Amino acid sequence: AARAAMICSWIAMFTRASIIAALAATASAFTAPALPTMGARKAAVSTMQMQDKSYAMPFLSRPPVLDGSMAGDVGFDPLGFTNYFDLKWLREAELKHGRVCMLGVVGFLAQEFVTLPQFDNGATPLDDFFVVPAPGLWQVFFTIGFVEAFSNNFKLTPGDMFAEGRAPGDLGFDPLGCGKNPDALARRQLVEVKNGRLAM
């Protein structure tokens, strides 16, 4: 009986150790790699300019306008949008959609825990959209249109949106002064693009 108890304790200890090792290995897969320095990014940009194939999809040719100069540019354009639309306008759209989706992910998770007094949560977070009355949805729709129009001074087409020379996604809102250091700004731009793509 004592030997059986000892074997059971060894098996339990081995099982716990195996589970901890498996969890540690899984957690290490989600560890972010170190971000490259500005010099490494410039070297990567020059290397990318010399190559003919897309970094994201090596079996496709790299589109000519995707030269790696923008944050997060890895030559991914399998449908060829950059051949027909202004690259700055496409980046502006990507950043806006990414920002909205990042807020949407926070809202998607928050509504599991926070409920406004006049509303009941649906069975799933997707059902919550149908709980909101129609005037509330119209309010959201018009607010988005108002913000879109006024943030660009009613310049909404690719031809006039960047006439003043502003960078895509730069709406002049930087209350914390994060854009003062160029290296930190480049890192934050890359993080924003990657997180926005993940949220989308």
Buried (B, 14 or more C-beta within 10 A) or exposed (E): EEEEEEEEEEEEEEEEEEEEEEEEEEEEEEEEEEBBEEEEBEEBBEEBEEEEEBBBBEEBEBBEBBBBEBBBBBBBBEEEEBEEEBBBBBBBBBBBBBBBBBEEBEEBEEBEEEEEEEEEBBEEBEEBEEEBEEEEEEEEEEEEEEEEEEEBEEBEEBEEBBEEEBEBBEEEEEEEEEEEEEEEBBBBBBBBBBBBBEBE
